[in-house]
Amino acid sequence: MQLITIVVPVYNEQDVLPESHRRLTCVLGGIDMGAEIVYVNDGSQDGTLELLESIYHDDTRVSIVDLSRNFGKEIALSAGLQHSGGDAVVVIDSDLQDPPELIPDMISEWRNGYDVVYARRAGRSGETALKKSTAHLFYRLMQNVGEIKIPADTGDFRLLSRRVVNALNSLGERHRFMKGLFAWVGYKQKSILYQRDPRYAGETKWNYWRLWQLALEGITSFTTIPLKLSTYIGFVIALGAFSYGVYMIVATLLFGNPVAGYPSLIVIVLFIGGAQLMAIGVLGEYVGRIFDETKLRPLFFVKTHLPRRGEHTLVAKDSVEATISPTRS
């Protein structure tokens, strides 16, 4: 029998987990496949882990990957994919904004030959106008400047075939923008439209600063446009400065120079200095990522791994599991 794996990254989600697991199990009970649910606890500080352990003892389909600390959602997703064993893998959040009831439709499209079936939002209920507008702008920006065309209005909620999961697990980069990686691996992909619901309970962990950091990660991971833009801006400024220098020389020879123009000089100096600092900042973002990549650190450490019961021997709680990406020559 084929196996479907559901990967659910969680961070401080004790308020929503019981209902999320109930709806997920109802959906899995209606499909003609074996199922496993991989919960990845990303360093939760509330009662999430205790609740997951209770769910684990009640449901033999559940496995728990408890990370040693909070590594962030992108790394938690990677950990879940590396611990998945299904013929197909569904990635879904636990906040119930993405309805588990869409999973059977995804499985149907997968059986029709698609390797990636992603859920595209037709609407985003319960979100502010600012968040909707900035998300809209970000996806359109990536559509136009990114080397990879990331599907618009699409989050992490999707189904991946086993060969896509294997491809993702083979990638060695530390800075991970999973939405971009899902598109980068290619293969046959299809979208399913759905209406995104408001968060069922609890509070979102994504403030605007973290969203900005994620957007910056996506831009620097999949395009060098900021570097090129810095070059173009520098060229334009240099051309303008050269032209202004020629003008000053000609004007001085023809009309003299009474040593006026202090305000304009200050404006020009500050403008050029600001442009230089901006370009250095953009360069620094890329250099910082190169610095992190060259360390070749493991993506994450696992403090506790409780496999699906009957799968294989449980790992003791005090053990440490390190996952290391492929070594590059």
Sequence and secondary structure as in RCSB ss.txt:
>XXXX:A:sequence
MQLITIVVPVYNEQDVLPESHRRLTCVLGGIDMGAEIVYVNDGSQDGTLELLESIYHDDTRVSIVDLSRNFGKEI
ALSAGLQHSGGDAVVVIDSDLQDPPELIPDMISEWRNGYDVVYARRAGRSGETALKKSTAHLFYRLMQNVGEIKI
PADTGDFRLLSRRVVNALNSLGERHRFMKGLFAWVGYKQKSILYQRDPRYAGETKWNYWRLWQLALEGITSFTTI
PLKLSTYIGFVIALGAFSYGVYMIVATLLFGNPVAGYPSLIVIVLFIGGAQLMAIGVLGEYVGRIFDETKLRPLF
FVKTHLPRRGEHTLVAKDSVEATISPTRS
>XXXX:A:secstr
  EEEEEEEESS TTTHHHHHHHHHHHHTTSSSEEEEEEEE S  SSHHHHHHHHHHH TTEEEEEESS   HHH
HHHHHHHT   SEEEE  SSSSS GGGHHHHHHHHHTT SEEEEEEEEETT  HHHHHHHHHHHHHHHHH SS  
 TTEEEEEEEEHHHHHHHHT   SS  HHHHHHHT SSEEEEEEEE   SSS  S  HHHHHHHHHHHHHHH  H
HHHHHHHHHHHHHHHHHHHHHHHHHHHHHH   S  HHHHHHHHHHHHHHHHHHHHHHHHHHHHHHHHHT   SE
EEEEEE  TTTS    TT  EEE      
